Amino acid sequence: MREMKNRTLESAATSGGLSEPAAERDRKTEICEKARGIFIRYGYRKTTVEDIGNACGLRKGALYHYFANKEEIFAEIVRRESERILGDMRDAVEACDDPREQLAAMVRTRFQLFREIVADSGIGKEISDLLPLAHSVRQNFFRKEVEMLAEILQRGAQRGVFRPIRSMAVPLVMVSALQGIETHFAEVQNAPAIDEGLEELLELLIEGICKHEGASR
């Protein structure tokens, strides 16, 4: 379990965050926090680099010392949110011992945090346009999430709780499905609350991968 947390720290160190001077990291954090508030208030499309610079007390040229453009600022905000989500998911998993509870905790935490972000930021209408802007960040998040799920499934199989997973593509497909559900609920207007089907979905998912007496290997 502790290996997952170490990998996140290593990722943060290699992303450039820990290698930067403290003053520059602090300034970037301030810019991201200010920009996030402006994106929430006006939307991504209507926000300009000048808007972000003014909120931070920086001229446009000075802002470019930290970020090349608005897209890079948005990608950094997504990266920071992704690290926070992964950390919260990992904490939720580590708080449980039973692999079934770990799987449920991972999925519940994922959907809860995603719902909060969409509600706070109001990015639902823009999500299709915004996702490509943080492609590399999302790919890295996807990889780490697949690793986390694969470890849970493997641990469950080792303890005789889950059926052995014959294909390593299984966690990849499961995470892809979860991402698709999230994107759908963010984009569709008047979609039913995710919670309405989440618990039943979890029951079906866990029941399907649990090892049963007399089941063939």
N, C-alpha and C positions, 0 to 999 in steps of 0.2 A: 504493500500500500504506500509505503514511504517513497518507493521508487518513482511513482507517478508525480509526487510533489517535487522531487529533485529534478525531474525532467522539465517541469515548468520553470523552475528557477534558472536552469541552464538556458532555456529558451529566452528568458528575459535578459540574461546576460549577453547572449549573442545577438539580440535584436538591436543593440546599440544603446539601450537604456542605461545599463550599469557602467558602460565605458565612457559616457559623457561626463563633463564637469557638472557638479551638483547645481551650480547656478543655471546652466543651460537646461538641465533636466527640469528644474523648477519652473523656468520660463515656459518651456514646452507644455508642462502640465497646466499652467495658467492659461495659455493660449487655447488648449484643448477644452478646458472647462468653460471658458468664455464662448468659444465657438459652438460648443454643444448647446449652450443656452440659447444662442442666436438661431441655430438650426431648428431648435424646438419651437421658437417663437415665430420665425418667419418662413421656415421651410428651407430645404437645401438650395433649391433653384434660385430663390430670391435673395439669398445671403451672398454678399460679396466679400472679397478679401479686405476691402476698405472697412466694411462693417466690423469684421473681426479685429482688424488692427486698431480701430477707434475704441473698441471695447477693452482692448489691452493697453491702450496708451502708446501704441506703436504706429509709426508711419508704414506705408505699404512696403517701402524698400527694406525697412528694419525687420518686418515680419518675414520677408523672404530669406532672411538669414537663418530662420528656424525651419520654415516649410517652403517648398517650391511653389505651391499653389493650394487652392481650396480643396482639391481632390486629395492631396497628401494629408492635409489636416483631418479630413473626414476619415481617411484610412487609419490614421493614428488613433483617432477616437474609437473606431471599431476595434482596433487591436487591443486597446486598454480595456474596453468593455468585454472583449473575448477572454482576456486573461482573468478578469474578475469572475466571469461566468464559470470558466473552467475551475477556478479555485473554489467557488461555492459548490459546484457539482462534486468536486473531489472531497470537500469537507463533508457533504451529505452522505457520500458513499462510505467514507471512513468512519462515520458515526454508527454504521451498521455492521453486523458480523455475518448475518445470513445472506448469501448471494442473491436470493430472491428479493430481500429487502434492499440490498445494494442497487439492484437493477431498477426497482421501483423508485428509489430515492433519486437516482440519476435522472430518470425520465421526468419525474415530477418537478425537480429543481430546474431542469432545463426549460420546461414549458412555463413555469412560474416566472422565471427571470425574463424569458423572451416576451411574455405577455406584459410584464412591467415596462420593459424597454419600449415596446411598441406604443403602449398607452402614454408613457411619459414624453416620448419624442414625436409621436404623431407621424411616423414615417410610413404608415401603411400604404397610402396612396402613391408614394414615391419609391417603394421598396424595389420594384422591378428595375428602375433606373439606377438606384443607389448600390445595389449589390455588386455589380461589376467593378465599381470604384475601389472596392476593398477585396478584390479577387484573391490575391496572395494571402491576405490575412485570413480570409474565410477558408482557404485551402489548408492552412496550417491548423486552424481551429478544428476543421473536419478531421484531419489526421490524428490530432490528439484525442478527440472524442472517440474515434474508432478504436484507438489504443486502449482507452479507458474501458470501453464496453467489452473489448476482446479479453481484457484481464478479468473482468467480472464473470464472463461466460466460461473462461478457462478455470477460474477458481471454483465456480459452481460444478463444473464437470469433475474436477479433482476431488471434490468433497462428495461426489455421488448424488448431488442435488439436481444438476442439469444433465441432459443427454450430451454426449460428446459432440462437439461441433466439427463436422468433417471438412467443411470448407471455410477458409479464412475470409471468404467474401461475405459471410453471413453478417458479421458486425458492420461491415461497410454498407451492405444493403439496408440494414436496420437503421443506421444513422441517416442514410440518404432519405429513407421514408419519413423519419422524424423531421428532417429539414423541410421536406416537401409539405408536410402538414402545417408546419409553422408559417411558411411563406404563403400558403393558401389562406390561412386564417387572418394573416396580416393584410392581404390584398382584397379579399372579398368583403364587400359592405354587408352589414347586418348578418354576418356569419354567426352561427350558434357558438356559445362559449365553449372553449376547448375542454373545460372541466366536465362538461356533460357526457363526453364519451371517453375521457382519458382513463378513468378508473377501470371501466369495462375493458378498454383496450389493453391495459396493463394485465388484467386478469387473463385475458385470452393469450397474450404474449407469454406470460410466465407459465401458464398451464401448458402451452405448446412446447416449451423447451425443458420443462421439468421431466426428470426421469421417473417413470412409473414402474411398479412391479410387473414383471412379465413382459415389459417392452423389449423389443429387439434392439440390438446395438447397431 
